[in-house]
């Protein structure tokens, strides 16, 4: 512990928005056949946070692209498998209006494309 090869915490900008979202929980079946409770960030919060991050001018290009692809994958997953999670509810008001509006436009485009 405390050696030169130890991991160091990295700051995540605006993480407060992400962690202030209600949590997503689901009972899953593990590889061994036993149930477990999965608790994670709300997928909408993750997608909105990645949208915001991918549009930051000072973000490294590789991280921007990765965040963009992560966001697209999560939004597609929400559209196909979690239609009860809408991007127009009062639950996402902690994100800036411009981020939410951009997300709605991009989601609408994705739905239109099929």
N, C-alpha and C positions, 0 to 999 in steps of 0.2 A: 504494500500500500504506500502510495506517495512516491513511487519511483518515476523515473523519467519517461517510461513507456505507458503510464497510466492514462486513461481517458480523461479528458477535460470537458466540462460543461460548456456548451456554446449557447450564446444568446439567440433566442428566436423572437424576432420583432413581432409585436402585436399579438403575442401568444394569449393575452388576456381575452381577446375576442373568441379564440378557439376554445379555451377552457371554460368560458362562461356559458357556452351552449349546453343545453340538456344532454345528458349522456345517452348513448344508444346501448341497449342491452338486449341480448338474445341468448337463449339456451342453445348450445351446440353439442354435437356428439363428437367426442375426441376419438383419436385413432384406436384407443383401447376399448371403445364401445361405451364408455361412461359419459354421462352428461356433464357439462361445465357451463358456467355463466361467463359469457364474453361481454365485457364492458369496454366501450370505445367512444371516441369522439363521434358526435352526430356526423354522418357522412356529408350533410349539407355544409356544416361548418368547415370540414376539411376541404371541400371543393371551393368554397368562398375564400378561405385562407390561401389556398394555392393560386387562385385567380389573382388575388391581391399581390401575392409574392411574385408571380410571374410577370407582373406589369411594373415592377419597381425598376427604375432606370439604373440603379447601382447594383442590381443583382447580377451575379456571374451568369454569362450566357448558357453554360451547361446546366446550371441550376434552374434557370428560367425555363429552358426546354423541358427538363425533367418534370418540373412543377406543372407545366402546361399539359403534358401527357398524363400525369397523375390525376389532374383535375378532370380531364376528358374521360378517363376511365371510370372515375367515381361517379360523374354525372350520368354516364351511360348506364352504369349499374343501377343508379337510383331510378332512372327512367324505366328500365326494364323490370326491375325486381322490387323496388320500394316506392311505388307510386303514391303511397300515403304520405311520403315526405315531400312536401311542396316548398318551393322557394319563395312563396308569396305570403307566408304566415307571419304573425307577430313574433314568432320565435327567432327570427333572424334580424331583428331590428338593431342588434348590437354592432352589425357591420355597417359601414358607410353606405348611404343610399346609392352612390354611383357604382360601388362594387356589386350591390344587389341588382341594380338595373342592368349592368353589363352581363351578369350571370343569367338573368332572365332572358335577355336577348340571345345569348349563346345557346341556352337550353332550348329556346324556341326554334332556333336554326337547326339544332341537332334533331329535334322531334320532327321537323319538316322534312329532313333528309332521310328519316326512317330509321 
